[in-house]
Amino acid sequence: MAKEEVKIVAQNKKAWHDYFIEQTMEAGIELSGTEVKSIRLGKVNLKDSYADIRDGEVFVNGMHISPYEQGNIFNKDPLRVRKLLLHKKEINRLFGTIKQEGLTLVPLSMYFKGSNVKVQLGLCKGKKTHDKRDSIAVRDAQRTIDRALKERSKY
């Protein structure tokens, strides 16, 4: 059996900066035809998007998919609320986890898996300002160490 090709269309880099990602999962998304065409062109923004659970269904808010240029009357609102496709069991588990631990559902990336559009969701806990500073300090220290090792390997 051949592995399906995965083509990443958009990533939410801000989420990795603003949150601790506890767990990730894959979900399908309900789209119209012109939205899929626009996503194929890479015209999607996940920056300020989040997901919430209402009436036993998961919806993503704030995801911007630009209107398709040749779509005319078939184009939808770029910021409309879109339904995510998950199994009922997964939704119930997510709902319990979010209510108990105070976590947030954030779309981390959008990609094509075969011909289907998928969204990678992350169960996230918000970072405080000092946590962000710590992350930056660790990254800078690692960069300094890598530079020193690179310099040393020249000799």
Secondary structure, 3 states (H helix, E strand, C coil): CCCCCEEEEEECHHHHHHEEEEEEEEEEECCCHHHHHHHHCCCEECCCCEEEEECCEEEEECCEECCCCCCHHHCCCCCCCEEEECCHHHHHHHHHHHHHHCCEEEEEEEEEECCEEEEEEEEEEECCHHHHHHHHHHHHHHHHHHHHHHHHHHC
